Amino acid sequence: MTQQDIVTQSGYFLWKNKLYILLVILAFGGLSIYIAINNIKFEKKKMKVERVLVIEKMSIAPPSLDELNTAVQNQTSNGTCKPLSDKSGCTALGGCVWVTTKDNIKKCMAAQPLGTGSTAATGSDGPSDMCYCSKDGKLVPWEEYYYLDGGTIESKKAKPCVASGDGCTYTN
């Protein structure tokens, strides 16, 4: 079909149905005039709130370097590490090490902090305390410690206990 045929067919349709088109225009026009004269208003039905959903965007600014450092320090304290009672849970934090002795004592302790610029895994330098106080009041060195390196738990022999004396106070 060409453009001239489309225009011709459209004109023919309008001519053929002019009475019906005029009738629809008059009906809508008459209805509009009736609504305007009688001041009829269509009010929306008031909605009753059943539930309120709060959607948050989570557009919080990323934490500053100071906030991140504080969070890491809080995570690597003895207060955080001490309550942990198994090796995988202890080392999962990254800032704690699992230490063992010959006496079958196993504890979770804070890791010794690494030097500035160190690329070694946190905890690879061992626990913050190199020995513990036994029940009989003697300082006993840790035998071995475990730390998280990447995704695996690594172990190392503990460094010798440099503290001396037998007058320590046992605390569990």
C-alpha positions as CSV (number, residue, x, y, z in Angstrom):
1,M,0.0,0.0,0.0
2,T,1.3,3.4,-0.8
3,Q,1.0,6.6,1.2
4,Q,-1.7,8.0,-1.1
5,D,-3.7,4.8,-0.6
6,I,-3.4,5.1,3.2
7,V,-4.6,8.7,3.2
8,T,-7.5,7.8,0.8
9,Q,-8.5,4.8,3.0
10,S,-8.4,6.9,6.2
11,G,-10.5,9.6,4.6
12,Y,-13.0,7.0,3.4
13,F,-13.2,5.4,6.9
14,L,-14.0,8.9,8.4
15,W,-16.6,9.7,5.7
16,K,-18.3,6.3,6.1
17,N,-18.5,6.5,9.9
18,K,-19.0,10.3,10.4
19,L,-22.4,9.8,12.0
20,Y,-21.1,7.4,14.7
21,I,-18.0,9.6,15.3
22,L,-20.3,12.7,15.7
23,L,-22.6,10.7,18.1
24,V,-19.6,9.7,20.4
25,I,-18.4,13.4,20.4
26,L,-21.8,14.7,21.4
27,A,-22.2,12.0,24.1
28,F,-18.9,12.8,25.8
29,G,-19.5,16.6,25.4
30,G,-23.0,16.3,26.9
31,L,-21.7,14.2,29.8
32,S,-18.9,16.8,30.5
33,I,-21.4,19.7,30.4
34,Y,-23.8,17.8,32.8
35,I,-20.9,17.1,35.3
36,A,-19.8,20.8,35.1
37,I,-23.3,22.3,35.6
38,N,-24.2,20.0,38.6
39,N,-20.7,20.4,40.2
40,I,-20.2,16.7,40.5
41,K,-16.9,15.7,42.0
42,F,-15.3,12.3,42.0
43,E,-13.5,11.8,45.3
44,K,-10.9,9.1,45.8
45,K,-11.6,6.6,48.5
46,K,-9.5,7.1,51.6
47,M,-7.1,4.3,52.1
48,K,-6.6,2.7,55.5
49,V,-2.9,1.9,56.3
50,E,-2.5,-1.7,57.4
51,R,1.3,-2.0,57.4
52,V,4.2,0.4,57.1
53,L,7.3,-0.8,55.4
54,V,10.5,1.1,55.8
55,I,13.0,0.7,53.1
56,E,16.5,1.9,53.7
57,K,18.9,2.8,51.0
58,M,22.0,1.7,52.8
59,S,23.9,4.7,51.4
60,I,26.2,5.1,54.4
61,A,29.6,6.6,53.7
62,P,32.5,4.2,53.8
63,P,34.3,4.2,57.2
64,S,37.4,6.4,57.6
65,L,40.9,4.9,58.1
66,D,40.7,5.8,61.8
67,E,37.4,3.9,62.2
68,L,38.8,0.9,60.4
69,N,42.0,0.9,62.6
70,T,39.8,1.2,65.8
71,A,37.7,-1.7,64.6
72,V,40.8,-3.9,64.0
73,Q,42.2,-3.0,67.4
74,N,38.9,-3.9,69.1
75,Q,38.9,-7.2,67.2
76,T,42.4,-8.1,68.2
77,S,42.3,-7.6,71.9
78,N,42.5,-10.3,74.6
79,G,39.0,-9.4,75.6
80,T,37.8,-10.5,72.1
81,C,40.0,-13.5,71.7
82,K,39.9,-15.0,75.2
83,P,36.2,-16.3,75.1
84,L,36.8,-18.2,71.9
85,S,37.2,-21.9,72.7
86,D,38.2,-23.6,69.4
87,K,41.1,-23.2,67.0
88,S,39.1,-22.4,63.8
89,G,36.9,-19.8,65.6
90,C,40.0,-18.2,67.2
91,T,42.0,-17.9,64.0
92,A,39.0,-16.9,61.9
93,L,39.2,-13.3,63.4
94,G,42.7,-12.9,61.9
95,G,43.9,-10.9,65.0
96,C,43.9,-13.9,67.4
97,V,46.2,-16.9,67.6
98,W,45.5,-20.4,69.1
99,V,48.3,-21.4,71.5
100,T,49.1,-24.8,73.0
101,T,51.4,-26.2,75.7
102,K,52.9,-29.6,76.7
103,D,50.4,-29.6,79.6
104,N,47.5,-29.8,77.1
105,I,46.5,-26.2,77.7
106,K,44.9,-24.6,74.7
107,K,43.8,-20.9,74.6
108,C,43.0,-18.2,72.2
109,M,45.1,-15.0,72.6
110,A,45.6,-11.7,70.9
111,A,48.3,-11.8,68.2
112,Q,51.5,-9.8,68.6
113,P,51.2,-6.7,66.5
114,L,53.2,-6.6,63.3
115,G,55.7,-3.9,62.5
116,T,54.7,-1.0,60.3
117,G,54.8,-1.9,56.6
118,S,55.0,-5.7,57.3
119,T,53.3,-7.9,54.7
120,A,53.3,-11.0,56.9
121,A,50.0,-12.5,58.0
122,T,48.6,-11.1,61.2
123,G,49.5,-13.5,64.0
124,S,52.6,-14.9,62.3
125,D,54.7,-13.3,65.0
126,G,53.0,-15.3,67.7
127,P,50.8,-14.4,70.7
128,S,51.1,-11.1,72.5
129,D,52.1,-13.0,75.7
130,M,55.0,-15.5,75.1
131,C,54.3,-17.5,78.3
132,Y,51.4,-18.1,80.7
133,C,51.1,-18.5,84.4
134,S,50.4,-22.1,85.5
135,K,48.2,-23.1,88.4
136,D,51.3,-23.6,90.6
137,G,52.5,-20.0,89.9
138,K,55.3,-20.8,87.4
139,L,55.7,-19.1,84.0
140,V,55.4,-21.7,81.3
141,P,56.3,-21.0,77.6
142,W,53.8,-21.7,74.8
143,E,54.9,-24.7,72.7
144,E,53.1,-23.9,69.4
145,Y,50.7,-21.3,68.0
146,Y,48.3,-21.3,65.1
147,Y,47.3,-18.3,63.0
148,L,45.3,-17.6,59.8
149,D,47.4,-17.0,56.7
150,G,45.1,-16.3,53.7
151,G,42.5,-19.1,53.9
152,T,44.6,-21.7,55.8
153,I,45.5,-22.2,59.4
154,E,49.3,-22.3,59.7
155,S,51.4,-23.3,62.8
156,K,54.7,-22.2,64.2
157,K,56.8,-23.1,67.2
158,A,56.5,-20.5,69.9
159,K,59.4,-18.2,70.8
160,P,61.1,-18.8,74.1
161,C,59.6,-17.2,77.2
162,V,62.0,-14.4,78.2
163,A,60.1,-13.6,81.5
164,S,61.7,-15.0,84.6
165,G,60.5,-15.8,88.1
166,D,58.1,-18.1,89.8
167,G,55.9,-15.5,91.5
168,C,53.2,-15.0,88.9
169,T,49.6,-14.9,89.8
170,Y,47.4,-17.5,88.1
171,T,44.3,-16.2,86.3
172,N,42.2,-18.3,84.1
